Amino acid sequence: MLKLVAAVAVAALAGPVCAEVVAITAARMIDVTDGRVVANPVVVADNGRIVAVGEAGNVAIPAGARRIDLPGLTLLPGLIDMHVHLDSDPTIGGYRGLEYAQSFSSVISVKHAAVTLNAGFTTVRNVGSRNLDDIGLKQAIEAGYVPGPRIVPATYAIGATGGHCDATEFQPEIKVDTPGAAAGPDAIRAKVRQLRKMGAEVIKFCGTGGVFSKTTTVGAQQYSQAEMDALVAEAHMLGLKVAVHAHGTSGINAALRAGADTIEHASLADDESFALAKKSGAWFSMDVYDDDYILAEGAKNGVFAESLEKERAIGLKQRQTFQRSVKAGVKHVFGTDAGVYPHGTNARQFAKMVEWGMTPLQAIQAATVNAGQALGRPGDVGTIAPGRYADIIAVAGDPLTDVKALQTVAVVIKGGVVTKDAR
């Protein structure tokens, strides 16, 4: 019986897919591994997975295959956002969330998942949610109840008592349940095991203070080296990747020494950080767009005044760090922190990444092949290649010349099924 349950769970990971053979054609396709443009591509998929890719004339289209012809458009792999919070709404800042029931966040996550998929993001990593919202949403998407991207869930973010992942915005006599809080190596190890039991597929922890938490200093380290070592070792033993929220230099470097897989934000990373990341193979996931939105809309959205002050202090520094890290050869993935700014507008970050030092190809790779590797799932997502999910987007124009073309996705295909056609 247990073997049957396990088999069903594994089969459900892909969610509903097209059971028939599909042949997708277009004017061109970008090979994201090297930037090569393939003219008149043909992509054949069977049961939601790609079985053949190549130029027209070199790939046989099976008899009876359903055709998806996209003349004049450019194909790319489905995009991947490595840092989202689908159950968060940026217009509900500060104490405004107290006006809503706990179940409200799970309900709005359904809309956010749909607009994220429509924007061309067929896979996301949800690095921290309320009430296990990301688990329920993942299950609903995979069972076909609601549309949305493939979700790699973290469940609750782990953090120090009184730290960025704790509830610090209330007076001490108000007791708030913070299921991710843990202190000391043994308790942290137990927390990792508990979250895995709940369904976490990546472990997220807060290594420093943050912008949106009250009473925390944005750059201050919040876990000791011993605590970080224990957390990462436990997660890796269980086969889970580790993402660490870290703005400050000491927290970033301690997390890298511990073996963290991705550094989220990385605002004050220094030359030592770059060297440590390159040595360990860690990735930076830097949300370099949302500073514009936070400072323009935050006050209206109810964001705490001290949070806006912290954002003013850290935003430009983060972009400058991003620029230096790119020049230093640090590996990057695409992570937006969507939920801090509106879902569905994730692709606006591509242009900001190019503005601050990346080529269009490097920015695209961050959201495709790099992200697939950082997830530990390069055989599933990140490239248009045999064996991968038939997750494909189509855009007008050439994103290698104007990366803003990715802000207007004409067609989205997930698992061989067209989920959006806005031609």
ROTOR-62955 format. One record per residue (C-alpha): x, y, z; residue in three letters. Coordinates in Angstrom, 1 decimal. Example, Ala and Ser with C-alpha at 12.3 -4.5 7.8 and 13.67 -1.06 7.14 Angstrom:
2
{{12.3 -4.5 7.8} 'ALA'}
{{13.7 -1.1 7.1} 'SER'}
% end
This chain:
423
{{0.0 0.0 0.0} 'MET'}
{{2.8 2.4 0.9} 'LEU'}
{{4.5 1.7 -2.4} 'LYS'}
{{1.2 2.5 -4.3} 'LEU'}
{{0.8 5.8 -2.4} 'VAL'}
{{4.4 6.8 -3.2} 'ALA'}
{{4.0 6.0 -6.9} 'ALA'}
{{0.8 8.1 -7.1} 'VAL'}
{{2.6 11.0 -5.4} 'ALA'}
{{5.5 10.9 -7.8} 'VAL'}
{{3.2 10.7 -10.8} 'ALA'}
{{1.3 13.7 -9.6} 'ALA'}
{{4.3 16.0 -9.5} 'LEU'}
{{4.0 16.9 -13.2} 'ALA'}
{{0.3 17.7 -12.9} 'GLY'}
{{-2.1 17.4 -15.8} 'PRO'}
{{-0.3 17.1 -19.1} 'VAL'}
{{-1.2 16.6 -22.7} 'CYS'}
{{-1.5 12.8 -23.2} 'ALA'}
{{-1.3 13.1 -27.0} 'GLU'}
{{1.6 13.8 -29.3} 'VAL'}
{{2.1 17.5 -30.0} 'VAL'}
{{4.3 19.3 -32.6} 'ALA'}
{{5.2 22.9 -32.0} 'ILE'}
{{6.6 25.1 -34.8} 'THR'}
{{7.6 28.7 -34.9} 'ALA'}
{{9.8 31.2 -36.8} 'ALA'}
{{12.8 30.8 -34.4} 'ARG'}
{{13.9 29.4 -31.1} 'MET'}
{{16.6 30.5 -28.7} 'ILE'}
{{18.9 27.8 -27.4} 'ASP'}
{{19.5 29.2 -23.9} 'VAL'}
{{22.6 27.2 -23.3} 'THR'}
{{24.6 29.2 -25.8} 'ASP'}
{{22.4 31.8 -27.3} 'GLY'}
{{22.2 30.2 -30.6} 'ARG'}
{{19.1 31.0 -32.6} 'VAL'}
{{17.4 28.1 -34.4} 'VAL'}
{{15.4 29.0 -37.5} 'ALA'}
{{12.1 27.3 -38.2} 'ASN'}
{{12.2 25.0 -35.1} 'PRO'}
{{10.1 21.9 -34.5} 'VAL'}
{{9.5 20.6 -31.0} 'VAL'}
{{7.7 17.3 -30.6} 'VAL'}
{{6.3 16.3 -27.3} 'ALA'}
{{4.6 13.1 -26.1} 'ASP'}
{{2.7 12.9 -22.8} 'ASN'}
{{3.9 16.3 -21.7} 'GLY'}
{{7.6 15.6 -22.3} 'ARG'}
{{9.8 16.7 -25.2} 'ILE'}
{{10.9 13.8 -27.4} 'VAL'}
{{12.6 15.7 -30.3} 'ALA'}
{{13.9 19.2 -31.2} 'VAL'}
{{15.5 20.5 -34.3} 'GLY'}
{{15.1 22.5 -37.5} 'GLU'}
{{12.2 21.9 -39.8} 'ALA'}
{{13.2 19.1 -42.2} 'GLY'}
{{15.4 17.5 -39.7} 'ASN'}
{{12.7 16.5 -37.2} 'VAL'}
{{9.9 14.2 -38.3} 'ALA'}
{{6.4 15.2 -37.2} 'ILE'}
{{4.6 12.0 -36.3} 'PRO'}
{{1.4 11.3 -38.2} 'ALA'}
{{-1.6 12.4 -36.2} 'GLY'}
{{0.3 14.8 -34.0} 'ALA'}
{{-1.6 17.9 -32.9} 'ARG'}
{{0.0 20.9 -34.4} 'ARG'}
{{0.7 24.1 -32.5} 'ILE'}
{{1.9 26.5 -35.2} 'ASP'}
{{3.3 29.8 -34.0} 'LEU'}
{{4.4 31.7 -37.2} 'PRO'}
{{6.5 34.8 -36.6} 'GLY'}
{{7.1 34.1 -33.0} 'LEU'}
{{10.3 33.1 -31.0} 'THR'}
{{10.3 30.1 -28.7} 'LEU'}
{{12.0 29.9 -25.3} 'LEU'}
{{11.8 27.5 -22.4} 'PRO'}
{{9.2 28.3 -19.8} 'GLY'}
{{10.6 30.9 -17.4} 'LEU'}
{{11.5 30.1 -13.8} 'ILE'}
{{11.2 32.6 -10.9} 'ASP'}
{{13.3 31.3 -8.0} 'MET'}
{{11.9 33.6 -5.3} 'HIS'}
{{8.1 34.3 -5.1} 'VAL'}
{{5.5 34.5 -2.4} 'HIS'}
{{2.2 33.6 -4.1} 'LEU'}
{{0.1 34.1 -1.1} 'ASP'}
{{1.3 37.7 -0.5} 'SER'}
{{-0.3 40.8 -2.0} 'ASP'}
{{2.0 43.9 -2.1} 'PRO'}
{{-1.0 46.3 -1.7} 'THR'}
{{-1.7 44.8 1.8} 'ILE'}
{{1.3 46.2 3.7} 'GLY'}
{{2.1 46.8 7.3} 'GLY'}
{{-0.8 46.1 9.7} 'TYR'}
{{-3.4 45.9 6.9} 'ARG'}
{{-3.2 42.1 6.8} 'GLY'}
{{-4.9 42.0 10.2} 'LEU'}
{{-8.1 42.9 8.5} 'GLU'}
{{-8.3 39.5 6.8} 'TYR'}
{{-9.0 36.0 7.9} 'ALA'}
{{-6.1 33.5 7.9} 'GLN'}
{{-7.6 31.7 4.9} 'SER'}
{{-7.6 34.9 2.8} 'PHE'}
{{-3.9 34.3 1.8} 'SER'}
{{-4.7 30.9 0.4} 'SER'}
{{-7.6 32.2 -1.7} 'VAL'}
{{-5.6 35.1 -3.3} 'ILE'}
{{-2.8 32.8 -4.1} 'SER'}
{{-5.0 31.1 -6.7} 'VAL'}
{{-5.2 34.4 -8.7} 'LYS'}
{{-1.5 35.0 -8.3} 'HIS'}
{{-0.6 31.6 -9.6} 'ALA'}
{{-2.8 32.1 -12.7} 'ALA'}
{{-1.3 35.5 -13.6} 'VAL'}
{{2.2 34.2 -13.0} 'THR'}
{{1.6 31.4 -15.4} 'LEU'}
{{0.1 33.8 -18.0} 'ASN'}
{{3.3 35.9 -17.7} 'ALA'}
{{5.3 32.9 -19.0} 'GLY'}
{{6.6 31.6 -15.7} 'PHE'}
{{5.9 27.9 -15.8} 'THR'}
{{7.9 27.0 -12.7} 'THR'}
{{8.4 29.0 -9.4} 'VAL'}
{{10.1 28.4 -6.1} 'ARG'}
{{7.8 29.7 -3.3} 'ASN'}
{{10.3 30.5 -0.6} 'VAL'}
{{8.0 30.9 2.4} 'GLY'}
{{4.3 31.0 2.9} 'SER'}
{{1.6 31.3 5.5} 'ARG'}
{{-0.5 28.3 6.7} 'ASN'}
{{1.1 25.9 4.2} 'LEU'}
{{-0.6 27.8 1.4} 'ASP'}
{{2.1 26.8 -1.1} 'ASP'}
{{1.4 23.1 -0.4} 'ILE'}
{{-2.3 23.4 -0.9} 'GLY'}
{{-1.9 25.5 -4.0} 'LEU'}
{{0.6 23.1 -5.5} 'LYS'}
{{-1.8 20.2 -4.9} 'GLN'}
{{-4.7 22.1 -6.5} 'ALA'}
{{-2.6 23.0 -9.6} 'ILE'}
{{-1.3 19.5 -10.0} 'GLU'}
{{-4.8 18.0 -9.7} 'ALA'}
{{-6.0 20.4 -12.4} 'GLY'}
{{-8.4 22.4 -10.2} 'TYR'}
{{-6.8 25.7 -10.9} 'VAL'}
{{-4.2 27.0 -13.4} 'PRO'}
{{-0.7 27.8 -12.3} 'GLY'}
{{3.0 27.1 -12.6} 'PRO'}
{{4.9 24.2 -11.2} 'ARG'}
{{5.6 25.0 -7.6} 'ILE'}
{{8.7 24.1 -5.6} 'VAL'}
{{7.4 24.8 -2.0} 'PRO'}
{{9.4 25.7 1.1} 'ALA'}
{{6.4 25.8 3.5} 'THR'}
{{7.4 28.0 6.4} 'TYR'}
{{10.7 30.0 6.3} 'ALA'}
{{12.9 29.1 9.3} 'ILE'}
{{14.3 32.0 11.4} 'GLY'}
{{15.6 33.1 14.7} 'ALA'}
{{13.4 34.1 17.6} 'THR'}
{{12.8 37.8 17.1} 'GLY'}
{{14.3 37.8 13.7} 'GLY'}
{{13.2 38.5 10.2} 'HIS'}
{{11.1 35.3 9.9} 'CYS'}
{{9.5 35.8 13.3} 'ASP'}
{{6.5 38.1 14.0} 'ALA'}
{{8.2 41.3 15.4} 'THR'}
{{5.5 43.9 14.7} 'GLU'}
{{3.4 43.4 17.8} 'PHE'}
{{3.7 44.4 21.4} 'GLN'}
{{5.2 41.6 23.6} 'PRO'}
{{1.9 40.8 25.4} 'GLU'}
{{0.4 39.8 22.0} 'ILE'}
{{1.2 36.2 21.3} 'LYS'}
{{1.6 35.2 17.7} 'VAL'}
{{2.3 31.7 16.4} 'ASP'}
{{5.4 31.7 14.3} 'THR'}
{{5.8 28.0 13.1} 'PRO'}
{{9.2 28.7 11.4} 'GLY'}
{{11.0 30.0 14.5} 'ALA'}
{{13.7 27.8 15.9} 'ALA'}
{{16.9 28.4 18.0} 'ALA'}
{{19.9 26.3 18.5} 'GLY'}
{{21.4 23.6 16.2} 'PRO'}
{{19.2 20.7 17.6} 'ASP'}
{{15.9 22.6 17.3} 'ALA'}
{{16.9 23.8 13.9} 'ILE'}
{{17.6 20.3 12.7} 'ARG'}
{{14.2 19.2 14.0} 'ALA'}
{{12.5 22.1 12.3} 'LYS'}
{{14.1 21.0 8.9} 'VAL'}
{{12.7 17.5 9.4} 'ARG'}
{{9.3 18.8 10.3} 'GLN'}
{{9.1 21.0 7.2} 'LEU'}
{{10.2 18.2 5.0} 'ARG'}
{{7.4 16.1 6.5} 'LYS'}
{{4.9 18.9 5.7} 'MET'}
{{6.0 18.8 2.0} 'GLY'}
{{8.9 21.3 1.8} 'ALA'}
{{11.0 20.7 -1.4} 'GLU'}
{{13.5 23.4 -0.5} 'VAL'}
{{14.4 24.8 2.9} 'ILE'}
{{14.4 28.6 3.3} 'LYS'}
{{15.9 30.3 6.3} 'PHE'}
{{16.5 33.9 7.3} 'CYS'}
{{20.2 34.5 8.0} 'GLY'}
{{20.0 38.3 8.5} 'THR'}
{{17.4 41.0 9.2} 'GLY'}
{{15.2 42.3 6.4} 'GLY'}
{{13.4 45.3 5.0} 'VAL'}
{{9.8 44.3 5.8} 'PHE'}
{{10.3 43.0 9.3} 'SER'}
{{9.8 45.5 12.1} 'LYS'}
{{12.6 45.9 14.7} 'THR'}
{{15.3 44.1 12.7} 'THR'}
{{18.4 45.7 11.3} 'THR'}
{{18.5 44.8 7.6} 'VAL'}
{{22.2 43.6 7.5} 'GLY'}
{{22.5 42.0 11.0} 'ALA'}
{{23.4 38.3 11.1} 'GLN'}
{{20.6 36.3 13.0} 'GLN'}
{{21.9 32.8 13.1} 'TYR'}
{{25.4 31.7 14.3} 'SER'}
{{27.8 29.7 12.1} 'GLN'}
{{27.0 26.6 14.2} 'ALA'}
{{23.3 27.0 13.6} 'GLU'}
{{23.7 27.6 9.9} 'MET'}
{{26.0 24.6 9.6} 'ASP'}
{{23.4 22.4 11.3} 'ALA'}
{{20.5 23.6 9.2} 'LEU'}
{{22.3 23.2 5.9} 'VAL'}
{{23.8 19.8 6.8} 'ALA'}
{{20.4 18.5 7.8} 'GLU'}
{{18.7 19.7 4.7} 'ALA'}
{{21.4 18.3 2.4} 'HIS'}
{{21.3 15.0 4.2} 'MET'}
{{17.5 14.9 3.4} 'LEU'}
{{18.2 15.8 -0.2} 'GLY'}
{{16.9 19.3 0.0} 'LEU'}
{{18.4 22.5 -1.4} 'LYS'}
{{18.8 25.5 0.9} 'VAL'}
{{17.9 29.1 0.2} 'ALA'}
{{19.0 31.8 2.6} 'VAL'}
{{17.6 35.3 3.0} 'HIS'}
{{20.7 37.3 3.6} 'ALA'}
{{21.3 41.0 3.1} 'HIS'}
{{24.3 41.6 5.4} 'GLY'}
{{27.9 40.7 4.6} 'THR'}
{{28.6 38.5 7.6} 'SER'}
{{25.3 36.5 7.3} 'GLY'}
{{26.0 36.0 3.6} 'ILE'}
{{29.5 34.7 4.2} 'ASN'}
{{28.4 32.5 7.1} 'ALA'}
{{25.7 30.9 4.9} 'ALA'}
{{28.1 30.3 2.1} 'LEU'}
{{30.6 28.7 4.5} 'ARG'}
{{27.8 26.4 5.7} 'ALA'}
{{27.1 25.4 2.1} 'GLY'}
{{23.8 27.2 1.3} 'ALA'}
{{22.8 26.7 -2.3} 'ASP'}
{{21.3 30.1 -3.1} 'THR'}
{{21.7 33.5 -1.5} 'ILE'}
{{18.5 35.5 -1.7} 'GLU'}
{{19.0 39.3 -2.0} 'HIS'}
{{22.8 39.3 -1.3} 'ALA'}
{{22.6 43.1 -1.0} 'SER'}
{{25.9 43.7 0.8} 'LEU'}
{{28.0 40.8 -0.5} 'ALA'}
{{31.7 41.6 -0.8} 'ASP'}
{{34.7 40.2 -2.6} 'ASP'}
{{35.0 37.4 0.0} 'GLU'}
{{31.3 36.5 -0.7} 'SER'}
{{32.0 36.3 -4.4} 'PHE'}
{{35.0 34.1 -3.8} 'ALA'}
{{33.1 31.8 -1.5} 'LEU'}
{{30.1 31.5 -3.9} 'ALA'}
{{32.4 30.7 -6.8} 'LYS'}
{{34.3 28.1 -4.7} 'LYS'}
{{31.1 26.3 -3.5} 'SER'}
{{29.0 26.7 -6.6} 'GLY'}
{{26.3 28.7 -4.9} 'ALA'}
{{24.0 31.0 -6.8} 'TRP'}
{{22.9 34.6 -6.1} 'PHE'}
{{19.2 35.3 -6.4} 'SER'}
{{19.0 39.1 -6.4} 'MET'}
{{15.6 41.0 -6.6} 'ASP'}
{{17.0 44.1 -8.3} 'VAL'}
{{13.7 45.4 -9.7} 'TYR'}
{{11.4 45.6 -6.8} 'ASP'}
{{13.2 48.6 -5.2} 'ASP'}
{{11.4 50.8 -7.8} 'ASP'}
{{8.0 49.5 -6.8} 'TYR'}
{{8.6 49.6 -3.1} 'ILE'}
{{9.7 53.2 -3.0} 'LEU'}
{{7.0 54.3 -5.5} 'ALA'}
{{4.0 52.5 -4.0} 'GLU'}
{{5.0 51.3 -0.5} 'GLY'}
{{3.7 54.2 1.5} 'ALA'}
{{0.3 54.0 -0.2} 'LYS'}
{{0.2 50.2 0.4} 'ASN'}
{{0.7 50.6 4.1} 'GLY'}
{{4.3 49.5 4.4} 'VAL'}
{{5.9 50.5 7.7} 'PHE'}
{{7.8 53.8 7.6} 'ALA'}
{{11.0 52.1 9.0} 'GLU'}
{{10.8 49.5 6.2} 'SER'}
{{10.7 52.2 3.6} 'LEU'}
{{13.7 53.8 5.2} 'GLU'}
{{15.6 50.5 5.1} 'LYS'}
{{14.7 50.1 1.5} 'GLU'}
{{16.1 53.5 0.7} 'ARG'}
{{19.3 52.5 2.4} 'ALA'}
{{19.8 49.2 0.8} 'ILE'}
{{18.2 49.3 -2.7} 'GLY'}
{{21.0 51.1 -4.6} 'LEU'}
{{23.7 49.2 -2.7} 'LYS'}
{{22.1 45.9 -3.8} 'GLN'}
{{22.1 46.9 -7.5} 'ARG'}
{{25.7 48.0 -7.2} 'GLN'}
{{26.6 44.6 -5.6} 'THR'}
{{24.7 42.9 -8.4} 'PHE'}
{{26.8 44.7 -11.0} 'GLN'}
{{30.1 43.8 -9.2} 'ARG'}
{{29.0 40.2 -8.7} 'SER'}
{{28.3 39.8 -12.4} 'VAL'}
{{31.7 41.2 -13.3} 'LYS'}
{{33.3 38.8 -10.8} 'ALA'}
{{31.7 35.8 -12.4} 'GLY'}
{{29.3 34.8 -9.7} 'VAL'}
{{26.5 32.5 -10.9} 'LYS'}
{{23.0 34.0 -10.9} 'HIS'}
{{19.4 32.8 -11.0} 'VAL'}
{{16.3 34.9 -11.6} 'PHE'}
{{14.5 35.7 -8.3} 'GLY'}
{{12.1 38.6 -8.0} 'THR'}
{{10.4 38.4 -4.6} 'ASP'}
{{7.1 38.7 -6.3} 'ALA'}
{{4.5 39.4 -3.7} 'GLY'}
{{6.6 42.4 -2.6} 'VAL'}
{{5.5 43.8 -6.0} 'TYR'}
{{2.6 42.6 -8.2} 'PRO'}
{{2.5 39.0 -9.4} 'HIS'}
{{2.5 38.6 -13.1} 'GLY'}
{{4.9 41.5 -13.7} 'THR'}
{{7.9 39.3 -12.9} 'ASN'}
{{9.5 39.8 -16.3} 'ALA'}
{{10.1 43.5 -15.6} 'ARG'}
{{13.2 42.4 -13.8} 'GLN'}
{{15.0 41.3 -17.0} 'PHE'}
{{15.5 44.8 -18.2} 'ALA'}
{{16.8 45.9 -14.7} 'LYS'}
{{19.3 43.0 -14.8} 'MET'}
{{20.6 44.1 -18.2} 'VAL'}
{{20.7 47.8 -17.0} 'GLU'}
{{23.0 46.7 -14.2} 'TRP'}
{{25.5 44.7 -16.1} 'GLY'}
{{24.1 41.5 -17.6} 'MET'}
{{23.7 40.8 -21.3} 'THR'}
{{20.2 39.8 -22.4} 'PRO'}
{{21.4 36.2 -22.8} 'LEU'}
{{22.8 36.1 -19.3} 'GLN'}
{{19.5 37.5 -17.9} 'ALA'}
{{17.5 34.9 -19.9} 'ILE'}
{{19.8 32.1 -18.7} 'GLN'}
{{19.3 33.1 -15.1} 'ALA'}
{{15.5 32.4 -15.5} 'ALA'}
{{16.0 29.2 -17.6} 'THR'}
{{19.0 26.9 -17.7} 'VAL'}
{{20.6 28.3 -14.6} 'ASN'}
{{17.4 28.1 -12.5} 'ALA'}
{{16.9 24.5 -13.6} 'GLY'}
{{20.4 23.6 -12.4} 'GLN'}
{{20.0 25.5 -9.2} 'ALA'}
{{16.7 23.7 -8.5} 'LEU'}
{{18.5 20.4 -9.0} 'GLY'}
{{16.1 19.6 -11.8} 'ARG'}
{{17.9 20.2 -15.1} 'PRO'}
{{16.4 17.1 -16.6} 'GLY'}
{{12.9 18.6 -16.1} 'ASP'}
{{13.0 22.3 -16.6} 'VAL'}
{{15.1 25.2 -18.0} 'GLY'}
{{15.8 24.1 -21.5} 'THR'}
{{13.9 23.0 -24.6} 'ILE'}
{{15.5 19.5 -25.0} 'ALA'}
{{14.5 15.9 -25.1} 'PRO'}
{{13.3 14.6 -21.8} 'GLY'}
{{12.3 18.0 -20.4} 'ARG'}
{{8.7 19.0 -19.7} 'TYR'}
{{7.2 20.6 -22.8} 'ALA'}
{{7.1 24.0 -21.0} 'ASP'}
{{7.5 26.6 -23.7} 'ILE'}
{{6.7 30.3 -24.2} 'ILE'}
{{6.5 32.3 -27.4} 'ALA'}
{{7.1 36.0 -27.8} 'VAL'}
{{7.2 38.5 -30.7} 'ALA'}
{{10.6 40.0 -31.6} 'GLY'}
{{14.0 39.0 -30.4} 'ASP'}
{{14.7 39.0 -26.6} 'PRO'}
{{18.4 38.7 -27.3} 'LEU'}
{{18.2 42.2 -28.8} 'THR'}
{{15.4 43.7 -26.6} 'ASP'}
{{14.9 41.7 -23.4} 'VAL'}
{{11.7 43.7 -22.7} 'LYS'}
{{10.1 41.4 -25.3} 'ALA'}
{{9.7 38.9 -22.4} 'LEU'}
{{7.2 41.3 -20.7} 'GLN'}
{{4.6 40.5 -23.3} 'THR'}
{{4.3 36.7 -23.7} 'VAL'}
{{2.0 35.7 -26.5} 'ALA'}
{{1.7 32.0 -25.9} 'VAL'}
{{2.3 29.8 -22.9} 'VAL'}
{{2.6 26.0 -23.1} 'ILE'}
{{2.9 23.9 -20.0} 'LYS'}
{{3.3 20.2 -20.3} 'GLY'}
{{2.3 20.3 -23.9} 'GLY'}
{{-0.9 22.1 -23.2} 'VAL'}
{{-1.6 25.7 -24.4} 'VAL'}
{{-2.5 27.6 -21.2} 'THR'}
{{-2.5 31.1 -22.9} 'LYS'}
{{-2.8 32.2 -26.5} 'ASP'}
{{-2.9 36.0 -26.8} 'ALA'}
{{-2.0 36.3 -30.4} 'ARG'}
% end
